[in-house]
Amino acid sequence: MKAAVEARAGSGLKILAVTVLTSYDDGDLHAAGYRLNVSDLVEARAQQAQVLGVDGLVSSPEEAAALRKIVGHQMSLVTPGIRPSGPATDDQKRTGTPGEAIRSGASLLVVGRPIRDAADPLAAARGIVQEIAAASG
C-alpha cells in the first residue's frame, strides 16, 4: 500500500485497499491461518490503510458502519457483495442490500451478478437505483 500511495503522487489516481473479501467469513480466515476474525482484520487493515494515505477501502456492506467510525468521511468505502432483498447471495458470505449499504455509509456499490443474471437486467438495475435513491433521501 505504501508503494502504491507513493507511486500515485501527483497523478490524481485513487488507491483502494481491500480489507477482507466478501466471500470470506471467520472460518475461511482461520483456515487460511489468520488469528483474527473478519471484523478485527477489517479494522486492522482499515487503520493501516488510513495511516499510509490510501484513498478508500473495499469491504462488505456489513462492515461499512464500523469503518465509517474508524475512518470518518475522509476515505471512500466501496462495497461489493451487494444483493437485492432475497435469499440469493451466490458465493458471497457477507452481503447487504443497496439500501443497507448506503445507510451504513458506503460511497460506491459494486453490483454485478444481480443485474447480469436477472431475467430483465434493465429492470433489476432500475430497482437497485431506486433503492439507493430511497436510502439516500
Contacts in CASP RR format, 6 or more apart in sequence:
PFRMAT RR
TARGET T0000
AUTHOR 0000-0000-0000
METHOD contacts of the structure
MODEL  1
MKAAVEARAGSGLKILAVTVLTSYDDGDLHAAGYRLNVSDLVEARAQQAQ
VLGVDGLVSSPEEAAALRKIVGHQMSLVTPGIRPSGPATDDQKRTGTPGE
AIRSGASLLVVGRPIRDAADPLAAARGIVQEIAAASG
1 15 0 8 1.000
1 17 0 8 1.000
1 48 0 8 1.000
1 49 0 8 1.000
1 52 0 8 1.000
1 53 0 8 1.000
1 54 0 8 1.000
2 52 0 8 1.000
4 15 0 8 1.000
4 54 0 8 1.000
5 15 0 8 1.000
5 52 0 8 1.000
5 53 0 8 1.000
5 54 0 8 1.000
8 14 0 8 1.000
8 15 0 8 1.000
14 55 0 8 1.000
14 56 0 8 1.000
14 76 0 8 1.000
15 53 0 8 1.000
15 54 0 8 1.000
15 55 0 8 1.000
15 56 0 8 1.000
16 54 0 8 1.000
16 55 0 8 1.000
16 56 0 8 1.000
16 57 0 8 1.000
16 58 0 8 1.000
16 76 0 8 1.000
16 78 0 8 1.000
17 45 0 8 1.000
17 46 0 8 1.000
17 48 0 8 1.000
17 49 0 8 1.000
17 54 0 8 1.000
17 56 0 8 1.000
17 57 0 8 1.000
17 58 0 8 1.000
18 45 0 8 1.000
18 57 0 8 1.000
18 58 0 8 1.000
18 59 0 8 1.000
19 41 0 8 1.000
19 42 0 8 1.000
19 45 0 8 1.000
19 46 0 8 1.000
19 57 0 8 1.000
19 58 0 8 1.000
19 59 0 8 1.000
19 63 0 8 1.000
19 67 0 8 1.000
20 29 0 8 1.000
20 38 0 8 1.000
20 41 0 8 1.000
20 42 0 8 1.000
20 45 0 8 1.000
20 59 0 8 1.000
20 60 0 8 1.000
20 94 0 8 1.000
22 59 0 8 1.000
22 60 0 8 1.000
22 80 0 8 1.000
22 81 0 8 1.000
22 92 0 8 1.000
22 93 0 8 1.000
22 94 0 8 1.000
22 95 0 8 1.000
23 91 0 8 1.000
23 92 0 8 1.000
23 93 0 8 1.000
24 32 0 8 1.000
24 38 0 8 1.000
24 93 0 8 1.000
24 94 0 8 1.000
25 38 0 8 1.000
25 93 0 8 1.000
25 94 0 8 1.000
26 37 0 8 1.000
26 38 0 8 1.000
28 93 0 8 1.000
29 36 0 8 1.000
29 37 0 8 1.000
29 38 0 8 1.000
29 41 0 8 1.000
34 41 0 8 1.000
36 44 0 8 1.000
38 63 0 8 1.000
38 94 0 8 1.000
39 63 0 8 1.000
39 66 0 8 1.000
42 59 0 8 1.000
42 63 0 8 1.000
42 66 0 8 1.000
42 67 0 8 1.000
43 66 0 8 1.000
43 67 0 8 1.000
43 70 0 8 1.000
45 57 0 8 1.000
46 57 0 8 1.000
46 59 0 8 1.000
46 67 0 8 1.000
46 70 0 8 1.000
46 71 0 8 1.000
47 70 0 8 1.000
49 56 0 8 1.000
49 57 0 8 1.000
49 75 0 8 1.000
50 70 0 8 1.000
50 71 0 8 1.000
50 74 0 8 1.000
50 75 0 8 1.000
54 75 0 8 1.000
55 75 0 8 1.000
55 76 0 8 1.000
56 71 0 8 1.000
56 75 0 8 1.000
56 76 0 8 1.000
56 77 0 8 1.000
56 78 0 8 1.000
57 67 0 8 1.000
57 71 0 8 1.000
57 75 0 8 1.000
57 76 0 8 1.000
57 77 0 8 1.000
57 78 0 8 1.000
58 78 0 8 1.000
58 79 0 8 1.000
58 80 0 8 1.000
59 67 0 8 1.000
59 77 0 8 1.000
59 78 0 8 1.000
59 79 0 8 1.000
60 79 0 8 1.000
60 80 0 8 1.000
60 81 0 8 1.000
60 92 0 8 1.000
60 94 0 8 1.000
60 95 0 8 1.000
60 96 0 8 1.000
61 79 0 8 1.000
61 81 0 8 1.000
61 82 0 8 1.000
61 94 0 8 1.000
61 95 0 8 1.000
61 96 0 8 1.000
61 97 0 8 1.000
61 100 0 8 1.000
61 101 0 8 1.000
61 104 0 8 1.000
61 106 0 8 1.000
62 94 0 8 1.000
62 95 0 8 1.000
62 96 0 8 1.000
63 94 0 8 1.000
64 77 0 8 1.000
64 79 0 8 1.000
64 101 0 8 1.000
64 104 0 8 1.000
64 105 0 8 1.000
64 106 0 8 1.000
65 104 0 8 1.000
65 105 0 8 1.000
67 77 0 8 1.000
68 77 0 8 1.000
68 104 0 8 1.000
68 105 0 8 1.000
71 77 0 8 1.000
76 107 0 8 1.000
76 108 0 8 1.000
77 105 0 8 1.000
77 106 0 8 1.000
77 107 0 8 1.000
77 108 0 8 1.000
78 106 0 8 1.000
78 107 0 8 1.000
78 108 0 8 1.000
78 109 0 8 1.000
78 110 0 8 1.000
79 96 0 8 1.000
79 101 0 8 1.000
79 106 0 8 1.000
79 108 0 8 1.000
79 109 0 8 1.000
79 110 0 8 1.000
80 92 0 8 1.000
80 110 0 8 1.000
81 89 0 8 1.000
81 92 0 8 1.000
81 94 0 8 1.000
81 95 0 8 1.000
81 96 0 8 1.000
81 110 0 8 1.000
82 95 0 8 1.000
82 96 0 8 1.000
82 97 0 8 1.000
82 98 0 8 1.000
82 101 0 8 1.000
82 109 0 8 1.000
82 110 0 8 1.000
82 111 0 8 1.000
82 112 0 8 1.000
82 114 0 8 1.000
82 128 0 8 1.000
83 89 0 8 1.000
83 90 0 8 1.000
83 92 0 8 1.000
83 95 0 8 1.000
83 96 0 8 1.000
83 97 0 8 1.000
83 114 0 8 1.000
84 97 0 8 1.000
84 98 0 8 1.000
84 114 0 8 1.000
84 124 0 8 1.000
84 127 0 8 1.000
84 128 0 8 1.000
84 131 0 8 1.000
85 97 0 8 1.000
88 114 0 8 1.000
89 95 0 8 1.000
90 113 0 8 1.000
97 131 0 8 1.000
98 109 0 8 1.000
98 111 0 8 1.000
98 128 0 8 1.000
98 131 0 8 1.000
98 132 0 8 1.000
98 135 0 8 1.000
99 131 0 8 1.000
99 132 0 8 1.000
99 134 0 8 1.000
99 135 0 8 1.000
100 135 0 8 1.000
101 109 0 8 1.000
102 109 0 8 1.000
102 132 0 8 1.000
102 135 0 8 1.000
102 136 0 8 1.000
103 135 0 8 1.000
109 128 0 8 1.000
109 132 0 8 1.000
111 125 0 8 1.000
111 128 0 8 1.000
114 124 0 8 1.000
114 128 0 8 1.000
115 121 0 8 1.000
115 124 0 8 1.000
115 125 0 8 1.000
115 128 0 8 1.000
118 124 0 8 1.000
END
